[in-house]
Amino acid sequence: MTSTGNADPRRWRALWICLVAGFMTLLDVSIVNVALPSMEHGIGATPADVSWVVSGYALTFGLALVPAGRLGDDYGRKRMFLLGLLLFVATSVLCGAAPGATWLVVARLCQGIAGGLLNPQVIGMIQQLFTGRERGKAFGLFGATVGLSTAVGPLLGGLLIQGIGMEQGWRYVFYVNLPIGLLAIAFGMRLLPHDERRGPRRSPDLLGTLLLGLAVVSVMLPLVEAEESTSTPRWWLMGVGAALLVLFVLWERRLGARGKHPLVNLKLLTVRSYSAGALLGMVYFAGFTGIFLVMTLFFQQGLGYSPLEAGCSLLAFAIGSAISPAIGGRIVHRFGRPLVVSGIVLVVLGLGATALLVGEYDGANAAFVLAGPLFVAGFGSGFVIAPNQTLALEEVPPAEGGTAAGVLQTGQRVGAAIGTALGGSLFFGQLTRSHGDYHSSAAHGLVGSVVLVGVALLVGLADVVMSARRRKPASPRPVVRGTVVGAPAAVTLTSLRTNRSQRAEVGEDGRFELPVEPGEYLVLASVPGREPAVRQVRVADGPVTADFAFEREVRLSGVVTGPAGPVPFARVEVLGPDGAARHTAVADEAGRYRVEGLPPGEYTVVAAGYAPTASPVRIEGRRTRHDPVFSGSR
């Protein structure tokens, strides 16, 4: 539980902008599947071409996630969000206007980079805008977005092709992003929170970015090739990827030990909730994503459904995955990881029943027969994706939210590539062995998904057991904890019942934690020279989160000049709105001065050395330059 007294009043409207953008990027993973025959018909694309249209997007999407998360954390999430959204809209138009297959593949690769740039900012924004139970609700809505985008893609793609035609219909699968994206950009510029840099500017970890990028490509490229019928997968690249990943970890540890800023803060992996959530998410996505390829092939090629009919046949899963995330987001803080485990159990039961019916039932109205178990699987999935995301990021500082989200989603993209490759391999392998039995082939593909989801269930159960053992030695005590970003701070906690106070200095990572008894408290975060921030919280029998964000400090600098040029050793005073002196500096022999540690705002700068000069200055951004000019004489 947490107070939201200092929360951004526009946070829910900003969330909807983030969800629209996230929906577009994830929709493009699945919507293209039903448009592949239209592409082959419209521009003469080969099977290898259309395979790269699907897999290339997933490859570059996964490649961009972690660097994009770091860019958002360091240079501003709003800036990176709008840039990614603009690039995504532009590349969507390029895809739709493609005159040939090569153009389309290249544009699709660029679109994947844009989607990878955009998506970590969505989760980082949720971390930044929401705390406590509200964060769970926000992630619940994000989980519904993930489930809907994956399941609705084939339906929407089929609808567009059915309405526009096989020749040109595939182009509008991409053009549909244009009006939505432009509206999201317009509202995002107004409603998204302004970027506030936290701490000094970081030098980019170029070598770490290169090592991780090569590792991701080396792991995912054989999986992409496995989906093509025209090439032999180079599985040896998996070993290269593993070696590069080891080098990446060693390099990141070295940077951290030397006090520099690595691409990924490896301390995140020591947070058990985060590492367990990342592993569970990767394995679950390996099972979850593969079912859409298998079921689309089964309905279209096996049963002769049109693209629209195939999309409608998966609607039950979409409905289930749209209902449950909102419920899960509200109760995840009460039940924790057991909620995720219960969701995985439902997915296993639903997919298991689907596999059984697909293999055994060969009567009419197969889509209606399969709707029940697909709904159960979709409903369970909504209890997995969003709650797991919430629990994984619960102990991650908001300042690291974008990078942490990038690592999580990279694992999910790798898992999705594994699941899709495995599902396709099982499906087509059995199709060859059975001489065209689509029922047994789809059943084999679904069984592979069930096995992978079962592995995710084991990961979740192991985490529940470890959590229970960890809690046994010490009796749980309620605590008030959180993060303070923007400046070094001290936190004071005062009981409203006893008026007793306790104080703690915030650590280097911005975190604090204070043990308390149940009751109501005032939490005061104070920074020297700043207006303190206060929140009132109610503590029951569990942890309470109170996060604070202070505006970053700005440097004011310039050169004091007069009629004869720079004025050495001039005295410069910075006055606040109340006329009181906030800072004083003396220029050097070249007239240069510098004042550190000013919060953004309106000031008056007074320079003395000739006839004094005073001028109003608005201080903002990371640095502000102001050059006082004397016009008189000494």
C-alpha positions as CSV (number, residue, x, y, z in Angstrom):
1,M,0.0,0.0,0.0
2,T,1.2,3.5,-0.7
3,S,0.1,7.0,-0.6
4,T,-0.4,8.8,-3.9
5,G,-0.6,12.3,-2.6
6,N,2.4,13.4,-4.7
7,A,1.5,11.3,-7.7
8,D,1.1,12.9,-11.2
9,P,-2.6,13.7,-11.6
10,R,-2.4,12.8,-15.3
11,R,-0.8,9.4,-14.8
12,W,-3.8,7.4,-15.9
13,R,-4.2,9.3,-19.1
14,A,-0.4,9.0,-19.7
15,L,-0.8,5.2,-19.1
16,W,-3.4,4.9,-21.9
17,I,-0.9,6.5,-24.3
18,C,1.8,4.0,-23.2
19,L,-0.6,1.1,-23.6
20,V,-1.7,2.2,-27.1
21,A,2.0,2.4,-28.2
22,G,2.8,-1.0,-26.6
23,F,-0.2,-2.6,-28.2
24,M,1.0,-1.4,-31.7
25,T,4.5,-2.8,-31.2
26,L,3.4,-6.2,-29.9
27,L,0.5,-6.4,-32.4
28,D,3.0,-6.3,-35.2
29,V,4.5,-9.6,-33.9
30,S,1.3,-11.5,-34.6
31,I,-0.8,-9.6,-37.1
32,V,1.6,-10.3,-40.0
33,N,1.2,-14.1,-39.7
34,V,-2.2,-14.1,-41.5
35,A,-1.0,-11.6,-44.1
36,L,1.9,-13.7,-45.4
37,P,-0.1,-15.3,-48.3
38,S,-1.2,-11.9,-49.3
39,M,2.4,-10.7,-49.4
40,E,3.4,-13.6,-51.6
41,H,0.5,-12.9,-53.9
42,G,0.9,-9.1,-54.0
43,I,4.7,-8.6,-54.4
44,G,5.9,-12.2,-55.3
45,A,7.7,-12.7,-52.0
46,T,9.4,-16.1,-51.6
47,P,8.9,-18.3,-48.5
48,A,12.4,-17.1,-47.3
49,D,11.3,-13.5,-47.7
50,V,8.1,-13.9,-45.7
51,S,9.9,-15.8,-43.0
52,W,12.2,-12.9,-42.5
53,V,9.3,-10.5,-42.5
54,V,8.1,-12.3,-39.3
55,S,11.3,-13.4,-37.7
56,G,13.4,-10.4,-38.6
57,Y,11.1,-8.1,-36.7
58,A,11.4,-10.3,-33.6
59,L,15.2,-10.4,-34.0
60,T,15.8,-6.7,-34.2
61,F,13.0,-6.0,-31.6
62,G,14.9,-8.2,-29.1
63,L,18.2,-6.7,-30.1
64,A,17.2,-3.2,-29.2
65,L,15.4,-3.7,-25.9
66,V,18.3,-3.5,-23.3
67,P,20.2,-0.5,-25.0
68,A,16.8,1.2,-25.4
69,G,16.0,0.7,-21.7
70,R,19.4,2.3,-20.7
71,L,18.8,5.2,-23.1
72,G,15.5,5.9,-21.5
73,D,16.9,5.7,-17.9
74,D,19.8,8.0,-18.8
75,Y,18.4,10.4,-21.3
76,G,14.7,10.6,-20.6
77,R,11.9,8.2,-21.1
78,K,9.5,10.7,-22.7
79,R,12.2,11.7,-25.2
80,M,12.9,8.0,-26.2
81,F,9.2,7.1,-26.1
82,L,8.3,9.8,-28.6
83,L,11.4,9.1,-30.8
84,G,10.6,5.4,-30.8
85,L,6.9,6.0,-31.6
86,L,7.8,8.4,-34.5
87,L,10.3,5.9,-35.9
88,F,7.7,3.1,-35.6
89,V,5.1,5.1,-37.5
90,A,7.6,6.0,-40.2
91,T,8.8,2.4,-40.7
92,S,5.2,1.2,-40.7
93,V,4.6,3.5,-43.7
94,L,7.7,2.2,-45.4
95,C,6.6,-1.4,-44.9
96,G,3.2,-0.7,-46.4
97,A,4.6,1.2,-49.4
98,A,7.2,-1.5,-50.2
99,P,7.5,-2.1,-53.9
100,G,9.3,-5.4,-53.5
101,A,10.3,-8.1,-51.0
102,T,13.8,-6.7,-50.2
103,W,12.4,-3.3,-49.4
104,L,9.8,-4.9,-47.1
105,V,12.3,-7.1,-45.2
106,V,14.7,-4.1,-44.6
107,A,11.8,-1.9,-43.5
108,R,10.5,-4.6,-41.2
109,L,14.0,-5.0,-39.6
110,C,14.0,-1.2,-39.0
111,Q,10.5,-1.4,-37.6
112,G,11.7,-4.0,-35.1
113,I,14.4,-1.6,-33.9
114,A,11.8,1.1,-33.4
115,G,9.5,-1.2,-31.5
116,G,12.4,-2.3,-29.3
117,L,13.3,1.3,-28.6
118,L,9.7,2.1,-27.6
119,N,8.6,-0.8,-25.5
120,P,11.0,-0.5,-22.5
121,Q,9.9,3.1,-22.1
122,V,6.3,1.9,-21.5
123,I,7.3,-0.3,-18.5
124,G,9.7,2.4,-17.3
125,M,6.9,4.9,-17.4
126,I,4.7,2.6,-15.3
127,Q,7.5,2.2,-12.8
128,Q,7.9,6.0,-12.7
129,L,4.2,7.0,-12.5
130,F,2.8,4.4,-10.2
131,T,3.6,2.8,-6.8
132,G,2.2,0.1,-4.6
133,R,-1.3,-1.3,-5.5
134,E,-1.7,1.3,-8.3
135,R,1.4,-0.1,-10.0
136,G,-0.2,-3.6,-9.8
137,K,-3.3,-2.3,-11.5
138,A,-1.3,-0.5,-14.2
139,F,0.7,-3.7,-14.9
140,G,-2.6,-5.5,-15.0
141,L,-3.7,-3.3,-17.9
142,F,-0.3,-3.8,-19.6
143,G,-0.8,-7.5,-19.2
144,A,-4.2,-7.3,-20.9
145,T,-2.5,-5.3,-23.7
146,V,0.2,-8.0,-24.2
147,G,-2.4,-10.8,-24.3
148,L,-4.8,-8.9,-26.5
149,S,-2.1,-7.8,-29.0
150,T,-0.9,-11.4,-29.4
151,A,-4.3,-12.9,-29.8
152,V,-6.1,-10.2,-31.7
153,G,-3.4,-9.8,-34.3
154,P,-4.5,-12.7,-36.5
155,L,-8.2,-11.6,-36.2
156,L,-7.5,-7.9,-37.2
157,G,-5.1,-9.0,-40.0
158,G,-7.7,-11.4,-41.4
159,L,-10.4,-8.7,-41.2
160,L,-8.2,-6.2,-43.2
161,I,-7.3,-8.7,-45.9
162,Q,-10.9,-9.9,-46.1
163,G,-12.2,-6.3,-46.6
164,I,-9.5,-4.9,-48.8
165,G,-8.5,-7.9,-50.9
166,M,-5.6,-10.4,-51.2
167,E,-3.6,-8.2,-53.6
168,Q,-3.3,-5.1,-51.4
169,G,-4.7,-6.1,-48.1
170,W,-1.3,-6.8,-46.5
171,R,-0.3,-3.2,-46.9
172,Y,-3.0,-2.0,-44.6
173,V,-1.7,-4.4,-41.9
174,F,1.1,-1.8,-41.6
175,Y,-0.9,1.4,-42.6
176,V,-3.2,0.9,-39.6
177,N,-0.4,2.1,-37.3
178,L,-0.3,5.5,-39.0
179,P,-3.4,7.3,-37.5
180,I,-3.1,5.5,-34.1
181,G,0.6,6.4,-33.9
182,L,0.2,10.1,-34.9
183,L,-2.6,10.5,-32.3
184,A,-0.4,8.9,-29.6
185,I,2.5,11.2,-30.5
186,A,0.2,14.3,-30.2
187,F,-1.3,13.3,-26.9
188,G,2.1,12.0,-25.6
189,M,3.7,15.3,-26.0
190,R,1.1,16.9,-23.8
191,L,0.4,14.2,-21.2
192,L,3.6,12.2,-20.6
193,P,5.7,13.4,-17.6
194,H,8.7,15.6,-18.5
195,D,12.1,14.0,-18.4
196,E,14.1,14.7,-15.2
197,R,17.6,13.4,-15.3
198,R,18.6,11.6,-12.2
199,G,22.3,12.0,-11.4
200,P,25.2,12.8,-13.7
201,R,25.2,12.0,-17.4
202,R,26.5,8.5,-18.0
203,S,29.0,7.6,-20.8
204,P,27.4,5.0,-23.0
205,D,28.7,1.4,-22.5
206,L,29.5,0.8,-26.2
207,L,31.5,-2.4,-25.8
208,G,28.8,-3.8,-23.5
209,T,26.1,-2.9,-26.0
210,L,28.1,-4.6,-28.8
211,L,28.8,-7.8,-26.8
212,L,25.1,-8.1,-25.7
213,G,23.8,-7.3,-29.2
214,L,26.1,-10.0,-30.8
215,A,25.1,-12.5,-28.1
216,V,21.4,-11.9,-28.8
217,V,21.8,-12.2,-32.5
218,S,23.9,-15.4,-32.1
219,V,21.2,-17.0,-30.0
220,M,18.2,-15.9,-32.0
221,L,19.5,-16.3,-35.6
222,P,19.5,-20.1,-35.5
223,L,16.0,-20.0,-34.1
224,V,14.9,-17.7,-36.9
225,E,16.6,-20.0,-39.5
226,A,14.8,-23.0,-37.9
227,E,11.5,-21.4,-38.9
228,E,12.5,-21.3,-42.6
229,S,12.2,-24.3,-44.8
230,T,14.9,-23.0,-47.2
231,S,17.9,-23.0,-44.9
232,T,19.7,-25.2,-42.3
233,P,19.9,-23.6,-38.9
234,R,23.5,-22.8,-37.8
235,W,23.1,-24.2,-34.2
236,W,26.8,-23.7,-33.5
237,L,26.0,-20.0,-33.2
238,M,24.3,-20.8,-29.9
239,G,27.7,-21.7,-28.5
240,V,29.1,-18.4,-29.8
241,G,26.2,-16.6,-28.1
242,A,26.9,-18.2,-24.8
243,A,30.6,-17.3,-25.0
244,L,29.7,-13.7,-25.8
245,L,27.2,-13.6,-23.0
246,V,30.0,-14.7,-20.6
247,L,32.3,-11.9,-21.9
248,F,29.4,-9.4,-21.5
249,V,28.9,-10.4,-17.9
250,L,32.7,-10.1,-17.2
251,W,32.9,-6.7,-18.8
252,E,29.9,-5.4,-16.9
253,R,31.3,-6.6,-13.6
254,R,34.6,-4.9,-14.5
255,L,32.9,-1.6,-15.2
256,G,30.9,-1.8,-12.0
257,A,34.0,-2.6,-9.9
258,R,35.7,0.5,-11.3
259,G,32.8,2.7,-10.4
260,K,31.7,3.3,-14.0
261,H,28.2,2.8,-15.5
262,P,27.6,-0.6,-17.2
263,L,24.8,-1.2,-19.7
264,V,23.1,-3.5,-17.2
265,N,23.4,-3.2,-13.5
266,L,24.3,-6.8,-12.6
267,K,23.1,-6.2,-9.0
268,L,19.6,-6.5,-10.4
269,L,20.2,-10.2,-10.9
270,T,20.9,-10.6,-7.2
271,V,17.4,-9.5,-6.5
272,R,15.6,-12.9,-6.2
273,S,12.2,-11.6,-7.2
274,Y,13.6,-10.1,-10.4
275,S,15.8,-13.0,-11.4
276,A,13.0,-15.5,-10.7
277,G,10.6,-13.4,-12.7
278,A,12.9,-13.0,-15.6
279,L,13.5,-16.8,-15.8
280,L,9.9,-17.6,-15.5
281,G,8.9,-15.0,-18.1
282,M,11.4,-16.4,-20.6
283,V,10.3,-20.0,-20.3
284,Y,6.6,-19.1,-20.2
285,F,6.8,-17.0,-23.4
286,A,8.5,-20.0,-25.0
287,G,5.4,-22.0,-24.4
288,F,2.8,-19.3,-24.7
289,T,3.8,-17.8,-28.0
290,G,4.2,-21.0,-30.0
291,I,0.5,-21.8,-29.8
292,F,-0.5,-19.0,-32.2
293,L,1.6,-20.3,-35.0
294,V,0.4,-23.9,-34.5
295,M,-3.2,-23.0,-34.3
296,T,-3.1,-20.6,-37.3
297,L,-1.5,-23.3,-39.4
298,F,-4.1,-25.8,-38.2
299,F,-7.1,-23.7,-38.9
300,Q,-5.9,-22.2,-42.3
301,Q,-4.1,-25.1,-43.8
302,G,-5.6,-28.1,-42.0
303,L,-9.3,-27.0,-41.9
304,G,-9.3,-24.6,-44.8
305,Y,-10.4,-21.5,-42.8
306,S,-9.9,-18.1,-44.3
307,P,-7.6,-15.6,-42.5
308,L,-10.6,-13.9,-40.9
309,E,-12.1,-17.2,-39.8
310,A,-8.8,-18.4,-38.3
311,G,-8.4,-15.1,-36.4
312,C,-12.0,-15.5,-35.0
313,S,-11.2,-19.0,-33.9
314,L,-8.6,-17.7,-31.5
315,L,-10.9,-15.0,-30.2
316,A,-11.8,-17.1,-27.1
317,F,-8.2,-16.9,-26.0
318,A,-8.1,-13.2,-26.5
319,I,-11.3,-12.7,-24.4
320,G,-9.9,-14.7,-21.6
321,S,-6.6,-12.9,-21.6
322,A,-8.4,-9.5,-21.6
323,I,-10.6,-10.3,-18.6
324,S,-8.1,-11.7,-16.1
325,P,-5.2,-9.2,-16.1
326,A,-7.3,-6.5,-14.5
327,I,-8.3,-8.9,-11.8
328,G,-4.7,-10.1,-11.3
329,G,-3.4,-6.6,-11.1
330,R,-5.7,-5.8,-8.2
331,I,-4.9,-8.9,-6.1
332,V,-1.2,-9.6,-7.0
333,H,0.0,-7.8,-3.9
334,R,-2.2,-10.0,-1.7
335,F,-1.3,-13.4,-3.2
336,G,2.1,-12.8,-4.8
337,R,3.8,-15.6,-6.7
338,P,1.1,-18.2,-5.9
339,L,-1.2,-16.2,-8.1
340,V,1.2,-16.6,-11.0
341,V,1.5,-20.3,-10.3
342,S,-2.3,-20.7,-10.3
343,G,-2.4,-18.9,-13.7
344,I,0.2,-21.3,-15.2
345,V,-1.9,-24.3,-13.9
346,L,-4.9,-23.0,-15.8
347,V,-2.8,-22.5,-18.9
348,V,-1.5,-26.1,-18.7
349,L,-5.0,-27.4,-18.3
350,G,-6.4,-25.3,-21.1
351,L,-3.6,-26.1,-23.6
352,G,-3.6,-29.8,-22.6
353,A,-7.3,-30.0,-23.3
354,T,-6.9,-28.1,-26.6
355,A,-4.1,-30.5,-27.7
356,L,-6.3,-33.5,-26.8
357,L,-9.3,-32.2,-28.7
358,V,-7.2,-31.1,-31.7
359,G,-5.8,-34.6,-32.0
360,E,-9.0,-36.6,-31.5
361,Y,-11.9,-34.4,-32.7
362,D,-12.4,-34.3,-36.5
363,G,-16.1,-33.3,-36.7
364,A,-17.6,-30.0,-37.7
365,N,-17.4,-26.6,-35.9
366,A,-14.0,-27.3,-34.5
367,A,-13.5,-23.7,-33.6
368,F,-16.6,-23.8,-31.2
369,V,-15.4,-27.1,-29.7
370,L,-11.9,-25.6,-29.0
371,A,-13.3,-22.2,-27.7
372,G,-13.8,-23.5,-24.1
373,P,-10.2,-24.8,-23.4
374,L,-8.7,-21.8,-25.3
375,F,-10.7,-19.4,-23.0
376,V,-9.3,-21.2,-19.9
377,A,-5.8,-21.0,-21.2
378,G,-6.2,-17.3,-22.0
379,F,-7.8,-16.5,-18.7
380,G,-4.9,-18.3,-16.9
381,S,-2.4,-16.4,-19.1
382,G,-3.7,-13.1,-17.7
383,F,-2.7,-14.2,-14.2
384,V,0.8,-14.9,-15.4
385,I,2.2,-12.1,-17.6
386,A,1.2,-8.9,-15.7
387,P,1.5,-10.2,-12.1
388,N,4.9,-11.7,-12.9
389,Q,6.0,-8.4,-14.4
390,T,4.8,-6.6,-11.2
391,L,6.5,-9.0,-8.9
392,A,9.8,-9.0,-10.9
393,L,10.0,-5.2,-10.9
394,E,8.7,-4.7,-7.4
395,E,12.1,-4.2,-5.8
396,V,13.8,-2.5,-8.8
397,P,14.5,1.2,-8.3
398,P,12.5,3.4,-10.7
399,A,15.7,4.9,-12.0
400,E,16.7,1.4,-13.3
401,G,13.2,0.6,-14.5
402,G,13.8,0.9,-18.2
403,T,17.0,-1.2,-18.3
404,A,15.4,-3.8,-16.0
405,A,12.3,-3.9,-18.3
406,G,14.6,-4.3,-21.4
407,V,16.4,-7.3,-19.8
408,L,13.0,-8.9,-19.0
409,Q,11.6,-8.4,-22.4
410,T,14.8,-9.6,-24.1
411,G,14.4,-12.8,-22.3
412,Q,10.8,-13.0,-23.3
413,R,11.7,-12.4,-27.0
414,V,14.3,-15.1,-26.9
415,G,11.7,-17.4,-25.2
416,A,9.2,-16.5,-27.9
417,A,11.7,-17.3,-30.7
418,I,12.5,-20.7,-29.0
419,G,8.8,-21.5,-28.7
420,T,7.9,-20.5,-32.2
421,A,10.8,-22.5,-33.6
422,L,10.0,-25.6,-31.5
423,G,6.2,-25.4,-32.3
424,G,6.9,-25.1,-36.0
425,S,9.5,-27.9,-35.9
426,L,7.1,-30.3,-34.1
427,F,4.2,-29.4,-36.4
428,F,6.0,-29.8,-39.7
429,G,8.0,-32.8,-38.5
430,Q,4.8,-34.7,-37.6
431,L,3.1,-33.5,-40.8
432,T,5.9,-35.1,-42.8
433,R,5.8,-38.3,-40.8
434,S,2.0,-38.6,-40.9
435,H,1.7,-37.7,-44.6
436,G,-0.4,-34.7,-44.1
437,D,-2.4,-35.4,-40.9
438,Y,-2.9,-31.8,-39.6
439,H,-4.7,-33.0,-36.5
440,S,-1.9,-35.0,-35.1
441,S,0.6,-32.4,-36.3
442,A,-1.1,-29.6,-34.4
443,A,-1.5,-31.8,-31.3
444,H,2.3,-32.4,-31.3
445,G,3.0,-28.7,-31.6
446,L,0.6,-27.9,-28.7
447,V,2.2,-30.7,-26.5
448,G,5.5,-28.9,-27.0
449,S,3.9,-25.7,-25.7
450,V,2.4,-27.5,-22.7
451,V,5.8,-29.0,-21.8
452,L,7.4,-25.5,-21.9
453,V,4.6,-24.0,-19.8
454,G,5.1,-26.9,-17.4
455,V,8.7,-25.9,-17.0
456,A,7.6,-22.4,-16.2
457,L,5.3,-23.9,-13.6
458,L,8.2,-25.7,-12.0
459,V,10.1,-22.4,-11.8
460,G,7.2,-20.7,-10.2
461,L,6.7,-23.5,-7.6
462,A,10.4,-23.4,-6.8
463,D,10.2,-19.7,-6.1
464,V,7.2,-20.1,-3.9
465,V,9.0,-22.8,-1.9
466,M,12.1,-20.8,-1.6
467,S,10.1,-17.7,-0.5
468,A,8.3,-19.8,2.2
469,R,11.6,-21.2,3.5
470,R,13.1,-17.7,3.5
471,R,10.3,-16.3,5.6
472,K,10.3,-19.0,8.3
473,P,13.5,-18.1,10.3
474,A,12.3,-14.6,11.1
475,S,8.8,-13.4,11.9
476,P,7.7,-10.8,9.3
477,R,7.5,-7.2,10.4
478,P,5.8,-4.4,8.6
479,V,8.2,-1.9,7.0
480,V,8.1,1.4,5.1
481,R,10.4,1.2,2.2
482,G,11.0,2.9,-1.1
483,T,13.4,4.9,-3.3
484,V,14.4,8.5,-3.5
485,V,15.7,9.6,-6.9
486,G,17.2,12.9,-8.0
487,A,19.4,13.8,-5.1
488,P,21.0,12.3,-1.9
489,A,18.3,12.5,0.8
490,A,17.4,11.7,4.4
491,V,14.1,10.1,5.2
492,T,12.3,10.7,8.5
493,L,9.3,8.6,9.6
494,T,6.9,10.0,12.2
495,S,4.1,8.1,13.9
496,L,0.8,10.1,14.0
497,R,-0.2,8.1,17.1
498,T,2.9,8.5,19.3
499,N,4.7,11.3,17.5
500,R,7.9,9.3,17.7
501,S,10.3,9.7,14.8
502,Q,13.1,7.6,13.2
503,R,15.5,8.8,10.6
504,A,17.5,7.0,7.9
505,E,20.0,8.2,5.3
506,V,19.2,6.9,1.8
507,G,21.8,4.5,0.3
508,E,23.8,5.0,-2.9
509,D,21.1,3.0,-4.8
510,G,18.4,5.4,-3.6
511,R,16.7,2.8,-1.4
512,F,15.5,3.0,2.2
513,E,13.7,0.7,4.6
514,L,12.4,1.4,8.1
515,P,10.8,-1.2,10.4
516,V,7.5,0.1,12.0
517,E,4.5,-1.0,13.9
518,P,1.0,-1.0,12.3
519,G,-0.5,2.5,12.2
520,E,-0.4,5.8,10.3
521,Y,2.8,7.6,9.5
522,L,4.2,10.7,7.9
523,V,7.2,10.0,5.6
524,L,9.4,13.1,5.0
525,A,12.2,13.1,2.4
526,S,14.5,16.0,2.8
527,V,17.4,17.3,0.6
528,P,19.5,20.2,1.7
529,G,18.4,23.4,-0.1
530,R,15.2,21.8,-1.4
531,E,11.6,21.8,-0.5
532,P,10.9,18.6,1.4
533,A,8.5,16.0,0.1
534,V,5.9,14.5,2.5
535,R,3.6,11.5,2.2
536,Q,1.1,10.0,4.6
537,V,0.9,6.2,4.6
538,R,-1.1,3.6,6.5
539,V,0.8,0.5,7.6
540,A,-1.0,-2.8,8.2
541,D,0.7,-6.2,8.3
542,G,2.9,-5.9,5.3
543,P,5.4,-3.7,3.5
544,V,4.4,-0.2,2.4
545,T,6.1,1.6,-0.5
546,A,6.7,5.4,-0.6
547,D,8.8,6.6,-3.5
548,F,10.0,10.1,-4.0
549,A,11.5,11.9,-7.0
550,F,13.3,15.3,-6.7
551,E,14.0,17.5,-9.6
552,R,17.5,17.1,-10.9
553,E,20.1,19.8,-10.1
554,V,21.2,22.2,-12.8
555,R,24.6,23.9,-13.4
556,L,24.6,27.6,-14.1
557,S,27.7,29.0,-15.8
558,G,28.9,31.8,-18.1
559,V,31.3,34.6,-18.6
560,V,31.1,38.0,-17.0
561,T,31.9,40.7,-19.6
562,G,32.2,44.4,-19.7
563,P,33.0,47.1,-22.3
564,A,36.7,46.0,-22.4
565,G,36.0,42.2,-22.4
566,P,35.9,39.6,-19.7
567,V,35.8,40.9,-16.1
568,P,38.1,38.9,-13.8
569,F,37.1,38.1,-10.2
570,A,33.6,39.5,-10.5
571,R,31.2,38.5,-7.8
572,V,28.1,36.6,-9.0
573,E,25.0,36.1,-6.8
574,V,22.0,34.0,-7.6
575,L,18.8,35.2,-5.9
576,G,15.7,33.2,-5.4
577,P,12.1,34.4,-6.1
578,D,12.0,35.8,-2.6
579,G,15.1,37.9,-3.1
580,A,17.3,35.8,-0.8
581,A,20.8,34.8,-2.0
582,R,20.9,31.1,-2.9
583,H,24.4,30.8,-4.2
584,T,27.5,33.0,-4.6
585,A,30.5,32.5,-6.9
586,V,33.6,34.5,-7.9
587,A,34.7,34.5,-11.5
588,D,38.2,33.4,-12.4
589,E,40.8,35.5,-14.2
590,A,39.1,34.9,-17.5
591,G,35.7,36.1,-16.1
592,R,34.3,32.5,-16.0
593,Y,32.0,31.5,-13.2
594,R,30.0,28.3,-12.3
595,V,27.3,27.6,-9.8
596,E,26.4,24.0,-9.0
597,G,23.4,22.4,-7.4
598,L,20.5,24.7,-8.4
599,P,17.0,23.2,-8.7
600,P,15.2,24.3,-11.9
601,G,13.2,27.6,-11.5
602,E,13.2,31.4,-11.9
603,Y,16.2,33.3,-10.5
604,T,17.8,36.7,-10.6
605,V,21.5,36.8,-11.3
606,V,23.4,39.8,-9.9
607,A,27.0,40.5,-11.0
608,A,29.1,43.1,-9.2
609,G,32.4,44.4,-10.5
610,Y,31.4,47.4,-12.6
611,A,28.1,49.1,-11.9
612,P,26.1,46.1,-10.7
613,T,23.9,44.3,-13.2
614,A,20.9,42.1,-12.5
615,S,18.9,40.0,-14.9
616,P,16.2,37.4,-14.6
617,V,17.2,33.9,-15.7
618,R,15.1,30.7,-16.0
619,I,17.3,27.7,-15.1
620,E,16.3,24.4,-16.7
621,G,17.7,21.4,-18.4
622,R,21.0,19.9,-17.3
623,R,23.1,23.1,-17.8
624,T,22.0,26.7,-18.2
625,R,24.4,29.4,-19.6
626,H,24.0,33.0,-18.7
627,D,26.6,35.7,-19.5
628,P,26.2,38.9,-17.4
629,V,27.2,42.0,-19.3
630,F,28.3,45.3,-17.6
631,S,27.4,48.4,-19.6
632,G,28.8,51.1,-17.2
633,S,32.1,51.8,-15.6
634,R,33.7,50.9,-12.3
